[in-house]
């Protein structure tokens, strides 16, 4: 059991160290901008939907 765990750890390290391609700084920056932009757009859409539902509910069920 211990040998299997050690072999797994070694294989994982070798894959991360030698077989994995990591993004460049430019690619990472571009991806961060895309994620940030998408997050802001989704937040705005949810905010607008929330305001619309609030307006509808206040008119359907007045205080």
mmCIF file as Biopython writes it, N, C-alpha, C and O atoms, coordinates in Angstrom:
data_model
#
loop_
_atom_site.group_PDB
_atom_site.id
_atom_site.type_symbol
_atom_site.label_atom_id
_atom_site.label_alt_id
_atom_site.label_comp_id
_atom_site.label_asym_id
_atom_site.label_entity_id
_atom_site.label_seq_id
_atom_site.pdbx_PDB_ins_code
_atom_site.Cartn_x
_atom_site.Cartn_y
_atom_site.Cartn_z
_atom_site.occupancy
_atom_site.B_iso_or_equiv
_atom_site.auth_seq_id
_atom_site.auth_asym_id
_atom_site.pdbx_PDB_model_num
ATOM 1   N N  . UNK A ? 1  ? 0.836   -1.197 0.000   1.0 0.0 1  A 1 
ATOM 2   C CA . UNK A ? 1  ? 0.000   0.000  0.000   1.0 0.0 1  A 1 
ATOM 3   C C  . UNK A ? 1  ? 0.878   1.257  0.000   1.0 0.0 1  A 1 
ATOM 4   O O  . UNK A ? 1  ? 0.606   2.208  -0.734  1.0 0.0 1  A 1 
ATOM 5   N N  . UNK A ? 2  ? 1.923   1.259  0.817   1.0 0.0 2  A 1 
ATOM 6   C CA . UNK A ? 2  ? 2.804   2.417  0.896   1.0 0.0 2  A 1 
ATOM 7   C C  . UNK A ? 2  ? 3.568   2.600  -0.411  1.0 0.0 2  A 1 
ATOM 8   O O  . UNK A ? 2  ? 3.794   3.729  -0.847  1.0 0.0 2  A 1 
ATOM 9   N N  . UNK A ? 3  ? 3.966   1.493  -1.036  1.0 0.0 3  A 1 
ATOM 10  C CA . UNK A ? 3  ? 4.699   1.586  -2.302  1.0 0.0 3  A 1 
ATOM 11  C C  . UNK A ? 3  ? 3.818   2.197  -3.392  1.0 0.0 3  A 1 
ATOM 12  O O  . UNK A ? 3  ? 4.293   2.975  -4.219  1.0 0.0 3  A 1 
ATOM 13  N N  . UNK A ? 4  ? 2.540   1.841  -3.385  1.0 0.0 4  A 1 
ATOM 14  C CA . UNK A ? 4  ? 1.614   2.400  -4.369  1.0 0.0 4  A 1 
ATOM 15  C C  . UNK A ? 4  ? 1.469   3.910  -4.171  1.0 0.0 4  A 1 
ATOM 16  O O  . UNK A ? 4  ? 1.437   4.667  -5.142  1.0 0.0 4  A 1 
ATOM 17  N N  . UNK A ? 5  ? 1.381   4.338  -2.930  1.0 0.0 5  A 1 
ATOM 18  C CA . UNK A ? 5  ? 1.241   5.761  -2.632  1.0 0.0 5  A 1 
ATOM 19  C C  . UNK A ? 5  ? 2.491   6.522  -3.057  1.0 0.0 5  A 1 
ATOM 20  O O  . UNK A ? 5  ? 2.389   7.610  -3.624  1.0 0.0 5  A 1 
ATOM 21  N N  . UNK A ? 6  ? 3.663   5.963  -2.791  1.0 0.0 6  A 1 
ATOM 22  C CA . UNK A ? 6  ? 4.914   6.606  -3.186  1.0 0.0 6  A 1 
ATOM 23  C C  . UNK A ? 6  ? 5.033   6.658  -4.702  1.0 0.0 6  A 1 
ATOM 24  O O  . UNK A ? 6  ? 5.446   7.677  -5.257  1.0 0.0 6  A 1 
ATOM 25  N N  . UNK A ? 7  ? 4.678   5.577  -5.372  1.0 0.0 7  A 1 
ATOM 26  C CA . UNK A ? 7  ? 4.733   5.538  -6.836  1.0 0.0 7  A 1 
ATOM 27  C C  . UNK A ? 7  ? 3.767   6.566  -7.428  1.0 0.0 7  A 1 
ATOM 28  O O  . UNK A ? 7  ? 4.093   7.222  -8.418  1.0 0.0 7  A 1 
ATOM 29  N N  . UNK A ? 8  ? 2.598   6.707  -6.837  1.0 0.0 8  A 1 
ATOM 30  C CA . UNK A ? 8  ? 1.622   7.689  -7.302  1.0 0.0 8  A 1 
ATOM 31  C C  . UNK A ? 8  ? 2.169   9.105  -7.155  1.0 0.0 8  A 1 
ATOM 32  O O  . UNK A ? 8  ? 2.046   9.927  -8.063  1.0 0.0 8  A 1 
ATOM 33  N N  . UNK A ? 9  ? 2.773   9.377  -6.006  1.0 0.0 9  A 1 
ATOM 34  C CA . UNK A ? 9  ? 3.339   10.716 -5.767  1.0 0.0 9  A 1 
ATOM 35  C C  . UNK A ? 9  ? 4.468   11.012 -6.756  1.0 0.0 9  A 1 
ATOM 36  O O  . UNK A ? 9  ? 4.551   12.120 -7.285  1.0 0.0 9  A 1 
ATOM 37  N N  . UNK A ? 10 ? 5.323   10.045 -7.003  1.0 0.0 10 A 1 
ATOM 38  C CA . UNK A ? 10 ? 6.415   10.233 -7.960  1.0 0.0 10 A 1 
ATOM 39  C C  . UNK A ? 10 ? 5.873   10.480 -9.364  1.0 0.0 10 A 1 
ATOM 40  O O  . UNK A ? 10 ? 6.345   11.375 -10.066 1.0 0.0 10 A 1 
ATOM 41  N N  . UNK A ? 11 ? 4.886   9.692  -9.773  1.0 0.0 11 A 1 
ATOM 42  C CA . UNK A ? 11 ? 4.300   9.851  -11.100 1.0 0.0 11 A 1 
ATOM 43  C C  . UNK A ? 11 ? 3.621   11.214 -11.235 1.0 0.0 11 A 1 
ATOM 44  O O  . UNK A ? 11 ? 3.716   11.857 -12.280 1.0 0.0 11 A 1 
ATOM 45  N N  . UNK A ? 12 ? 2.940   11.649 -10.186 1.0 0.0 12 A 1 
ATOM 46  C CA . UNK A ? 12 ? 2.283   12.953 -10.209 1.0 0.0 12 A 1 
ATOM 47  C C  . UNK A ? 12 ? 3.307   14.073 -10.335 1.0 0.0 12 A 1 
ATOM 48  O O  . UNK A ? 12 ? 3.111   15.020 -11.098 1.0 0.0 12 A 1 
ATOM 49  N N  . UNK A ? 13 ? 4.402   13.962 -9.584  1.0 0.0 13 A 1 
ATOM 50  C CA . UNK A ? 13 ? 5.454   14.973 -9.646  1.0 0.0 13 A 1 
ATOM 51  C C  . UNK A ? 13 ? 6.079   15.015 -11.043 1.0 0.0 13 A 1 
ATOM 52  O O  . UNK A ? 13 ? 6.281   16.096 -11.597 1.0 0.0 13 A 1 
ATOM 53  N N  . UNK A ? 14 ? 6.380   13.863 -11.605 1.0 0.0 14 A 1 
ATOM 54  C CA . UNK A ? 14 ? 6.990   13.817 -12.929 1.0 0.0 14 A 1 
ATOM 55  C C  . UNK A ? 14 ? 6.065   14.422 -13.988 1.0 0.0 14 A 1 
ATOM 56  O O  . UNK A ? 14 ? 6.519   15.122 -14.893 1.0 0.0 14 A 1 
ATOM 57  N N  . UNK A ? 15 ? 4.782   14.149 -13.868 1.0 0.0 15 A 1 
ATOM 58  C CA . UNK A ? 15 ? 3.848   14.702 -14.835 1.0 0.0 15 A 1 
ATOM 59  C C  . UNK A ? 15 ? 3.775   16.221 -14.714 1.0 0.0 15 A 1 
ATOM 60  O O  . UNK A ? 15 ? 3.776   16.931 -15.720 1.0 0.0 15 A 1 
ATOM 61  N N  . UNK A ? 16 ? 3.712   16.718 -13.470 1.0 0.0 16 A 1 
ATOM 62  C CA . UNK A ? 16 ? 3.649   18.168 -13.275 1.0 0.0 16 A 1 
ATOM 63  C C  . UNK A ? 16 ? 4.944   18.862 -13.669 1.0 0.0 16 A 1 
ATOM 64  O O  . UNK A ? 16 ? 4.921   19.971 -14.204 1.0 0.0 16 A 1 
ATOM 65  N N  . UNK A ? 17 ? 6.074   18.213 -13.407 1.0 0.0 17 A 1 
ATOM 66  C CA . UNK A ? 17 ? 7.369   18.850 -13.657 1.0 0.0 17 A 1 
ATOM 67  C C  . UNK A ? 17 ? 7.788   18.775 -15.121 1.0 0.0 17 A 1 
ATOM 68  O O  . UNK A ? 17 ? 8.397   19.716 -15.631 1.0 0.0 17 A 1 
ATOM 69  N N  . UNK A ? 18 ? 7.476   17.679 -15.807 1.0 0.0 18 A 1 
ATOM 70  C CA . UNK A ? 18 ? 8.038   17.467 -17.138 1.0 0.0 18 A 1 
ATOM 71  C C  . UNK A ? 18 ? 7.022   17.375 -18.278 1.0 0.0 18 A 1 
ATOM 72  O O  . UNK A ? 18 ? 7.379   17.634 -19.427 1.0 0.0 18 A 1 
ATOM 73  N N  . UNK A ? 19 ? 5.793   17.021 -18.002 1.0 0.0 19 A 1 
ATOM 74  C CA . UNK A ? 19 ? 4.822   16.793 -19.075 1.0 0.0 19 A 1 
ATOM 75  C C  . UNK A ? 19 ? 3.775   17.894 -19.197 1.0 0.0 19 A 1 
ATOM 76  O O  . UNK A ? 19 ? 3.111   18.008 -20.227 1.0 0.0 19 A 1 
ATOM 77  N N  . UNK A ? 20 ? 3.628   18.696 -18.162 1.0 0.0 20 A 1 
ATOM 78  C CA . UNK A ? 20 ? 2.607   19.729 -18.160 1.0 0.0 20 A 1 
ATOM 79  C C  . UNK A ? 20 ? 3.144   20.995 -18.815 1.0 0.0 20 A 1 
ATOM 80  O O  . UNK A ? 20 ? 4.272   21.412 -18.551 1.0 0.0 20 A 1 
ATOM 81  N N  . UNK A ? 21 ? 2.327   21.598 -19.669 1.0 0.0 21 A 1 
ATOM 82  C CA . UNK A ? 21 ? 2.712   22.889 -20.235 1.0 0.0 21 A 1 
ATOM 83  C C  . UNK A ? 21 ? 1.968   23.975 -19.462 1.0 0.0 21 A 1 
ATOM 84  O O  . UNK A ? 21 ? 0.741   23.958 -19.361 1.0 0.0 21 A 1 
ATOM 85  N N  . UNK A ? 22 ? 2.726   24.906 -18.925 1.0 0.0 22 A 1 
ATOM 86  C CA . UNK A ? 22 ? 2.152   25.973 -18.130 1.0 0.0 22 A 1 
ATOM 87  C C  . UNK A ? 22 ? 1.939   27.198 -19.020 1.0 0.0 22 A 1 
ATOM 88  O O  . UNK A ? 22 ? 2.714   27.427 -19.948 1.0 0.0 22 A 1 
ATOM 89  N N  . UNK A ? 23 ? 0.907   27.978 -18.750 1.0 0.0 23 A 1 
ATOM 90  C CA . UNK A ? 23 ? 0.656   29.166 -19.578 1.0 0.0 23 A 1 
ATOM 91  C C  . UNK A ? 23 ? 1.739   30.229 -19.360 1.0 0.0 23 A 1 
ATOM 92  O O  . UNK A ? 23 ? 2.323   30.337 -18.282 1.0 0.0 23 A 1 
ATOM 93  N N  . UNK A ? 24 ? 1.984   31.001 -20.408 1.0 0.0 24 A 1 
ATOM 94  C CA . UNK A ? 24 ? 2.924   32.101 -20.282 1.0 0.0 24 A 1 
ATOM 95  C C  . UNK A ? 24 ? 2.264   33.236 -19.503 1.0 0.0 24 A 1 
ATOM 96  O O  . UNK A ? 24 ? 1.061   33.216 -19.242 1.0 0.0 24 A 1 
ATOM 97  N N  . UNK A ? 25 ? 3.067   34.208 -19.144 1.0 0.0 25 A 1 
ATOM 98  C CA . UNK A ? 25 ? 2.540   35.348 -18.402 1.0 0.0 25 A 1 
ATOM 99  C C  . UNK A ? 25 ? 1.487   36.093 -19.225 1.0 0.0 25 A 1 
ATOM 100 O O  . UNK A ? 25 ? 0.473   36.541 -18.689 1.0 0.0 25 A 1 
ATOM 101 N N  . UNK A ? 26 ? 1.734   36.220 -20.519 1.0 0.0 26 A 1 
ATOM 102 C CA . UNK A ? 26 ? 0.783   36.905 -21.400 1.0 0.0 26 A 1 
ATOM 103 C C  . UNK A ? 26 ? -0.528  36.131 -21.496 1.0 0.0 26 A 1 
ATOM 104 O O  . UNK A ? 26 ? -1.603  36.726 -21.428 1.0 0.0 26 A 1 
ATOM 105 N N  . UNK A ? 27 ? -0.450  34.810 -21.653 1.0 0.0 27 A 1 
ATOM 106 C CA . UNK A ? 27 ? -1.661  33.980 -21.729 1.0 0.0 27 A 1 
ATOM 107 C C  . UNK A ? 27 ? -2.444  34.050 -20.423 1.0 0.0 27 A 1 
ATOM 108 O O  . UNK A ? 27 ? -3.674  34.108 -20.425 1.0 0.0 27 A 1 
ATOM 109 N N  . UNK A ? 28 ? -1.720  34.043 -19.315 1.0 0.0 28 A 1 
ATOM 110 C CA . UNK A ? 28 ? -2.367  34.101 -18.010 1.0 0.0 28 A 1 
ATOM 111 C C  . UNK A ? 28 ? -3.081  35.433 -17.811 1.0 0.0 28 A 1 
ATOM 112 O O  . UNK A ? 28 ? -4.193  35.478 -17.285 1.0 0.0 28 A 1 
ATOM 113 N N  . UNK A ? 29 ? -2.433  36.516 -18.237 1.0 0.0 29 A 1 
ATOM 114 C CA . UNK A ? 29 ? -3.065  37.832 -18.140 1.0 0.0 29 A 1 
ATOM 115 C C  . UNK A ? 29 ? -4.304  37.924 -19.003 1.0 0.0 29 A 1 
ATOM 116 O O  . UNK A ? 29 ? -5.319  38.480 -18.583 1.0 0.0 29 A 1 
ATOM 117 N N  . UNK A ? 30 ? -4.225  37.375 -20.225 1.0 0.0 30 A 1 
ATOM 118 C CA . UNK A ? 30 ? -5.386  37.386 -21.123 1.0 0.0 30 A 1 
ATOM 119 C C  . UNK A ? 30 ? -6.538  36.589 -20.522 1.0 0.0 30 A 1 
ATOM 120 O O  . UNK A ? 30 ? -7.686  37.031 -20.555 1.0 0.0 30 A 1 
ATOM 121 N N  . UNK A ? 31 ? -6.237  35.433 -19.982 1.0 0.0 31 A 1 
ATOM 122 C CA . UNK A ? 31 ? -7.287  34.605 -19.369 1.0 0.0 31 A 1 
ATOM 123 C C  . UNK A ? 31 ? -7.914  35.314 -18.178 1.0 0.0 31 A 1 
ATOM 124 O O  . UNK A ? 31 ? -9.125  35.234 -17.973 1.0 0.0 31 A 1 
ATOM 125 N N  . UNK A ? 32 ? -7.101  36.006 -17.396 1.0 0.0 32 A 1 
ATOM 126 C CA . UNK A ? 32 ? -7.634  36.729 -16.240 1.0 0.0 32 A 1 
ATOM 127 C C  . UNK A ? 32 ? -8.580  37.839 -16.689 1.0 0.0 32 A 1 
ATOM 128 O O  . UNK A ? 32 ? -9.616  38.060 -16.062 1.0 0.0 32 A 1 
ATOM 129 N N  . UNK A ? 33 ? -8.232  38.537 -17.766 1.0 0.0 33 A 1 
ATOM 130 C CA . UNK A ? 33 ? -9.096  39.608 -18.289 1.0 0.0 33 A 1 
ATOM 131 C C  . UNK A ? 33 ? -10.411 39.019 -18.792 1.0 0.0 33 A 1 
ATOM 132 O O  . UNK A ? 33 ? -11.474 39.595 -18.561 1.0 0.0 33 A 1 
ATOM 133 N N  . UNK A ? 34 ? -10.349 37.881 -19.474 1.0 0.0 34 A 1 
ATOM 134 C CA . UNK A ? 34 ? -11.563 37.242 -19.983 1.0 0.0 34 A 1 
ATOM 135 C C  . UNK A ? 34 ? -12.472 36.830 -18.830 1.0 0.0 34 A 1 
ATOM 136 O O  . UNK A ? 34 ? -13.680 37.063 -18.878 1.0 0.0 34 A 1 
ATOM 137 N N  . UNK A ? 35 ? -11.902 36.224 -17.803 1.0 0.0 35 A 1 
ATOM 138 C CA . UNK A ? 35 ? -12.704 35.779 -16.646 1.0 0.0 35 A 1 
ATOM 139 C C  . UNK A ? 35 ? -13.300 36.983 -15.920 1.0 0.0 35 A 1 
ATOM 140 O O  . UNK A ? 35 ? -14.468 36.955 -15.532 1.0 0.0 35 A 1 
ATOM 141 N N  . UNK A ? 36 ? -12.514 38.028 -15.736 1.0 0.0 36 A 1 
ATOM 142 C CA . UNK A ? 36 ? -13.007 39.223 -15.059 1.0 0.0 36 A 1 
ATOM 143 C C  . UNK A ? 36 ? -14.137 39.874 -15.856 1.0 0.0 36 A 1 
ATOM 144 O O  . UNK A ? 36 ? -15.151 40.278 -15.287 1.0 0.0 36 A 1 
ATOM 145 N N  . UNK A ? 37 ? -13.960 39.974 -17.152 1.0 0.0 37 A 1 
ATOM 146 C CA . UNK A ? 37 ? -15.000 40.569 -18.005 1.0 0.0 37 A 1 
ATOM 147 C C  . UNK A ? 37 ? -16.292 39.748 -17.960 1.0 0.0 37 A 1 
ATOM 148 O O  . UNK A ? 37 ? -17.381 40.302 -17.816 1.0 0.0 37 A 1 
ATOM 149 N N  . UNK A ? 38 ? -16.162 38.440 -18.083 1.0 0.0 38 A 1 
ATOM 150 C CA . UNK A ? 38 ? -17.341 37.573 -18.034 1.0 0.0 38 A 1 
ATOM 151 C C  . UNK A ? 38 ? -18.041 37.681 -16.678 1.0 0.0 38 A 1 
ATOM 152 O O  . UNK A ? 38 ? -19.270 37.699 -16.614 1.0 0.0 38 A 1 
ATOM 153 N N  . UNK A ? 39 ? -17.269 37.753 -15.605 1.0 0.0 39 A 1 
ATOM 154 C CA . UNK A ? 39 ? -17.857 37.866 -14.265 1.0 0.0 39 A 1 
ATOM 155 C C  . UNK A ? 39 ? -18.633 39.160 -14.110 1.0 0.0 39 A 1 
ATOM 156 O O  . UNK A ? 39 ? -19.722 39.173 -13.536 1.0 0.0 39 A 1 
ATOM 157 N N  . UNK A ? 40 ? -18.076 40.248 -14.622 1.0 0.0 40 A 1 
ATOM 158 C CA . UNK A ? 40 ? -18.765 41.543 -14.526 1.0 0.0 40 A 1 
ATOM 159 C C  . UNK A ? 40 ? -20.043 41.526 -15.352 1.0 0.0 40 A 1 
ATOM 160 O O  . UNK A ? 40 ? -21.079 42.012 -14.898 1.0 0.0 40 A 1 
ATOM 161 N N  . UNK A ? 41 ? -19.981 40.975 -16.552 1.0 0.0 41 A 1 
ATOM 162 C CA . UNK A ? 41 ? -21.169 40.910 -17.407 1.0 0.0 41 A 1 
ATOM 163 C C  . UNK A ? 41 ? -22.265 40.064 -16.756 1.0 0.0 41 A 1 
ATOM 164 O O  . UNK A ? 41 ? -23.430 40.461 -16.740 1.0 0.0 41 A 1 
ATOM 165 N N  . UNK A ? 42 ? -21.898 38.915 -16.228 1.0 0.0 42 A 1 
ATOM 166 C CA . UNK A ? 42 ? -22.885 38.045 -15.573 1.0 0.0 42 A 1 
ATOM 167 C C  . UNK A ? 42 ? -23.473 38.738 -14.349 1.0 0.0 42 A 1 
ATOM 168 O O  . UNK A ? 42 ? -24.677 38.647 -14.106 1.0 0.0 42 A 1 
ATOM 169 N N  . UNK A ? 43 ? -22.635 39.430 -13.574 1.0 0.0 43 A 1 
ATOM 170 C CA . UNK A ? 43 ? -23.133 40.153 -12.398 1.0 0.0 43 A 1 
ATOM 171 C C  . UNK A ? 43 ? -24.122 41.243 -12.806 1.0 0.0 43 A 1 
ATOM 172 O O  . UNK A ? 43 ? -25.144 41.432 -12.147 1.0 0.0 43 A 1 
ATOM 173 N N  . UNK A ? 44 ? -23.822 41.954 -13.883 1.0 0.0 44 A 1 
ATOM 174 C CA . UNK A ? 44 ? -24.743 42.984 -14.361 1.0 0.0 44 A 1 
ATOM 175 C C  . UNK A ? 44 ? -26.067 42.397 -14.840 1.0 0.0 44 A 1 
ATOM 176 O O  . UNK A ? 44 ? -27.128 42.961 -14.572 1.0 0.0 44 A 1 
ATOM 177 N N  . UNK A ? 45 ? -26.014 41.273 -15.545 1.0 0.0 45 A 1 
ATOM 178 C CA . UNK A ? 45 ? -27.241 40.619 -16.013 1.0 0.0 45 A 1 
ATOM 179 C C  . UNK A ? 45 ? -28.092 40.180 -14.826 1.0 0.0 45 A 1 
ATOM 180 O O  . UNK A ? 45 ? -29.308 40.376 -14.830 1.0 0.0 45 A 1 
ATOM 181 N N  . UNK A ? 46 ? -27.469 39.593 -13.820 1.0 0.0 46 A 1 
ATOM 182 C CA . UNK A ? 46 ? -28.213 39.158 -12.631 1.0 0.0 46 A 1 
ATOM 183 C C  . UNK A ? 46 ? -28.798 40.360 -11.902 1.0 0.0 46 A 1 
ATOM 184 O O  . UNK A ? 46 ? -29.936 40.305 -11.435 1.0 0.0 46 A 1 
ATOM 185 N N  . UNK A ? 47 ? -28.032 41.448 -11.798 1.0 0.0 47 A 1 
ATOM 186 C CA . UNK A ? 47 ? -28.531 42.660 -11.147 1.0 0.0 47 A 1 
ATOM 187 C C  . UNK A ? 47 ? -29.754 43.212 -11.881 1.0 0.0 47 A 1 
ATOM 188 O O  . UNK A ? 47 ? -30.752 43.564 -11.254 1.0 0.0 47 A 1 
ATOM 189 N N  . UNK A ? 48 ? -29.672 43.284 -13.204 1.0 0.0 48 A 1 
ATOM 190 C CA . UNK A ? 48 ? -30.793 43.802 -14.004 1.0 0.0 48 A 1 
ATOM 191 C C  . UNK A ? 48 ? -32.018 42.907 -13.854 1.0 0.0 48 A 1 
ATOM 192 O O  . UNK A ? 48 ? -33.136 43.400 -13.707 1.0 0.0 48 A 1 
ATOM 193 N N  . UNK A ? 49 ? -31.809 41.590 -13.890 1.0 0.0 49 A 1 
ATOM 194 C CA . UNK A ? 49 ? -32.936 40.665 -13.707 1.0 0.0 49 A 1 
ATOM 195 C C  . UNK A ? 49 ? -33.555 40.840 -12.330 1.0 0.0 49 A 1 
ATOM 196 O O  . UNK A ? 49 ? -34.778 40.821 -12.192 1.0 0.0 49 A 1 
ATOM 197 N N  . UNK A ? 50 ? -32.729 41.010 -11.318 1.0 0.0 50 A 1 
ATOM 198 C CA . UNK A ? 50 ? -33.227 41.200 -9.959  1.0 0.0 50 A 1 
ATOM 199 C C  . UNK A ? 50 ? -34.050 42.476 -9.858  1.0 0.0 50 A 1 
ATOM 200 O O  . UNK A ? 50 ? -35.102 42.490 -9.220  1.0 0.0 50 A 1 
ATOM 201 N N  . UNK A ? 51 ? -33.574 43.550 -10.487 1.0 0.0 51 A 1 
ATOM 202 C CA . UNK A ? 51 ? -34.314 44.802 -10.448 1.0 0.0 51 A 1 
ATOM 203 C C  . UNK A ? 51 ? -35.655 44.673 -11.178 1.0 0.0 51 A 1 
ATOM 204 O O  . UNK A ? 51 ? -36.666 45.211 -10.727 1.0 0.0 51 A 1 
ATOM 205 N N  . UNK A ? 52 ? -35.656 43.961 -12.298 1.0 0.0 52 A 1 
ATOM 206 C CA . UNK A ? 52 ? -36.906 43.741 -13.033 1.0 0.0 52 A 1 
ATOM 207 C C  . UNK A ? 52 ? -37.905 42.940 -12.208 1.0 0.0 52 A 1 
ATOM 208 O O  . UNK A ? 52 ? -39.079 43.304 -12.131 1.0 0.0 52 A 1 
ATOM 209 N N  . UNK A ? 53 ? -37.453 41.861 -11.596 1.0 0.0 53 A 1 
ATOM 210 C CA . UNK A ? 53 ? -38.345 41.048 -10.765 1.0 0.0 53 A 1 
ATOM 211 C C  . UNK A ? 53 ? -38.846 41.845 -9.567  1.0 0.0 53 A 1 
ATOM 212 O O  . UNK A ? 53 ? -40.008 41.719 -9.181  1.0 0.0 53 A 1 
ATOM 213 N N  . UNK A ? 54 ? -37.994 42.650 -8.988  1.0 0.0 54 A 1 
ATOM 214 C CA . UNK A ? 54 ? -38.418 43.471 -7.859  1.0 0.0 54 A 1 
ATOM 215 C C  . UNK A ? 54 ? -39.498 44.455 -8.299  1.0 0.0 54 A 1 
ATOM 216 O O  . UNK A ? 54 ? -40.493 44.635 -7.597  1.0 0.0 54 A 1 
ATOM 217 N N  . UNK A ? 55 ? -39.314 45.088 -9.444  1.0 0.0 55 A 1 
ATOM 218 C CA . UNK A ? 55 ? -40.306 46.028 -9.971  1.0 0.0 55 A 1 
ATOM 219 C C  . UNK A ? 55 ? -41.635 45.326 -10.230 1.0 0.0 55 A 1 
ATOM 220 O O  . UNK A ? 55 ? -42.696 45.839 -9.875  1.0 0.0 55 A 1 
ATOM 221 N N  . UNK A ? 56 ? -41.568 44.159 -10.847 1.0 0.0 56 A 1 
ATOM 222 C CA . UNK A ? 56 ? -42.788 43.393 -11.149 1.0 0.0 56 A 1 
ATOM 223 C C  . UNK A ? 56 ? -43.504 43.004 -9.863  1.0 0.0 56 A 1 
ATOM 224 O O  . UNK A ? 56 ? -44.718 43.173 -9.749  1.0 0.0 56 A 1 
ATOM 225 N N  . UNK A ? 57 ? -42.756 42.486 -8.899  1.0 0.0 57 A 1 
ATOM 226 C CA . UNK A ? 57 ? -43.378 42.025 -7.651  1.0 0.0 57 A 1 
ATOM 227 C C  . UNK A ? 57 ? -43.970 43.181 -6.852  1.0 0.0 57 A 1 
ATOM 228 O O  . UNK A ? 57 ? -45.012 43.026 -6.216  1.0 0.0 57 A 1 
ATOM 229 N N  . UNK A ? 58 ? -43.312 44.336 -6.882  1.0 0.0 58 A 1 
ATOM 230 C CA . UNK A ? 58 ? -43.860 45.484 -6.162  1.0 0.0 58 A 1 
ATOM 231 C C  . UNK A ? 58 ? -45.155 45.977 -6.803  1.0 0.0 58 A 1 
ATOM 232 O O  . UNK A ? 58 ? -46.025 46.524 -6.126  1.0 0.0 58 A 1 
ATOM 233 N N  . UNK A ? 59 ? -45.273 45.776 -8.126  1.0 0.0 59 A 1 
ATOM 234 C CA . UNK A ? 59 ? -46.512 46.219 -8.784  1.0 0.0 59 A 1 
ATOM 235 C C  . UNK A ? 59 ? -47.613 45.161 -8.691  1.0 0.0 59 A 1 
ATOM 236 O O  . UNK A ? 59 ? -48.795 45.502 -8.693  1.0 0.0 59 A 1 
ATOM 237 N N  . UNK A ? 60 ? -47.243 43.898 -8.611  1.0 0.0 60 A 1 
ATOM 238 C CA . UNK A ? 60 ? -48.243 42.838 -8.471  1.0 0.0 60 A 1 
ATOM 239 C C  . UNK A ? 60 ? -48.746 42.779 -7.036  1.0 0.0 60 A 1 
ATOM 240 O O  . UNK A ? 60 ? -49.944 42.614 -6.805  1.0 0.0 60 A 1 
ATOM 241 N N  . UNK A ? 61 ? -47.851 42.910 -6.079  1.0 0.0 61 A 1 
ATOM 242 C CA . UNK A ? 61 ? -48.190 42.878 -4.661  1.0 0.0 61 A 1 
ATOM 243 C C  . UNK A ? 61 ? -47.826 44.211 -4.025  1.0 0.0 61 A 1 
ATOM 244 O O  . UNK A ? 61 ? -46.787 44.310 -3.371  1.0 0.0 61 A 1 
ATOM 245 N N  . UNK A ? 62 ? -48.637 45.220 -4.194  1.0 0.0 62 A 1 
ATOM 246 C CA . UNK A ? 62 ? -48.301 46.534 -3.613  1.0 0.0 62 A 1 
ATOM 247 C C  . UNK A ? 62 ? -48.316 46.482 -2.086  1.0 0.0 62 A 1 
ATOM 248 O O  . UNK A ? 62 ? -49.000 45.659 -1.477  1.0 0.0 62 A 1 
ATOM 249 N N  . UNK A ? 63 ? -47.553 47.372 -1.500  1.0 0.0 63 A 1 
ATOM 250 C CA . UNK A ? 63 ? -47.462 47.415 -0.026  1.0 0.0 63 A 1 
ATOM 251 C C  . UNK A ? 63 ? -48.752 47.795 0.589   1.0 0.0 63 A 1 
ATOM 252 O O  . UNK A ? 63 ? -48.852 47.878 1.813   1.0 0.0 63 A 1 
#
